[in-house]
Amino acid sequence: MAEEKEMQFEQAMHQLEEIVQKLEAGEAPLEDTITLYKQGMELSAYCQKKLQNAEKQLIRMIDQDGKEAPFDPTEGESNE
């Protein structure tokens, strides 16, 4: 997966979407399906890692004290 290391997040997501469409169509031979699934899992892991790194960077930029605080996606939401 050497080429994915240089790949932009958006490119990886686009490739992943294409793979998902091919798998959902169910028209590929078994061997191709296995290869597509493996590529999809690798791209998914790559994208997840990129997102986690971006989240860590944002947390560091936002935290005024220089300490990493856990991300809470529900923070700021009202319970009304």
C-alpha positions in Angstrom: 0.0 0.0 0.0 2.9 2.3 -0.7 1.0 4.6 -3.0 -1.7 5.3 -0.3 1.0 6.9 1.9 1.3 9.8 -0.6 -2.4 9.8 -1.3 -4.7 12.6 -0.2 -7.6 11.8 2.1 -10.1 12.8 -0.6 -8.4 10.5 -3.2 -8.5 7.6 -0.8 -12.2 8.2 0.0 -13.0 8.4 -3.7 -11.3 5.0 -4.3 -13.1 3.5 -1.3 -16.5 4.7 -2.6 -15.7 3.1 -6.0 -14.8 -0.2 -4.4 -18.0 -0.1 -2.3 -20.1 0.5 -5.4 -18.4 -2.4 -7.2 -18.9 -4.7 -4.2 -22.6 -3.7 -3.8 -23.2 -4.4 -7.5 -22.2 -8.0 -6.8 -21.1 -8.6 -10.4 -17.3 -9.2 -9.8 -15.9 -12.8 -9.7 -15.0 -14.2 -6.3 -11.3 -13.6 -6.7 -11.9 -9.9 -7.7 -14.3 -9.5 -4.8 -11.7 -10.7 -2.3 -9.1 -8.3 -3.8 -11.6 -5.4 -3.8 -12.5 -6.1 -0.2 -8.9 -6.2 0.9 -8.2 -2.9 -0.9 -11.3 -1.4 0.7 -10.2 -2.4 4.2 -6.7 -1.0 3.6 -8.2 2.3 2.4 -10.6 2.4 5.2 -7.8 2.0 7.8 -5.8 4.7 6.0 -8.7 7.1 6.0 -9.4 6.4 9.7 -5.8 7.0 10.6 -5.8 10.3 8.7 -9.0 11.4 10.5 -7.5 10.5 13.9 -4.4 12.5 13.1 -6.4 15.5 12.0 -8.5 15.3 15.2 -5.4 15.3 17.3 -4.0 18.3 15.5 -7.3 20.2 16.0 -7.4 19.4 19.7 -3.8 20.7 20.2 -4.7 23.9 18.3 -7.9 24.5 20.3 -6.6 23.6 23.7 -5.1 26.9 25.1 -3.2 25.2 27.9 -1.3 22.9 25.6 -2.9 19.8 27.2 -4.7 17.3 25.0 -8.3 17.1 26.1 -10.6 14.3 24.9 -12.9 15.1 22.0 -16.5 15.2 22.9 -18.8 15.3 19.8 -21.8 16.1 21.9 -20.2 19.2 23.6 -22.2 22.3 22.9 -25.4 20.4 22.0 -28.6 21.3 23.9 -30.8 18.6 25.3 -34.1 20.3 24.4 
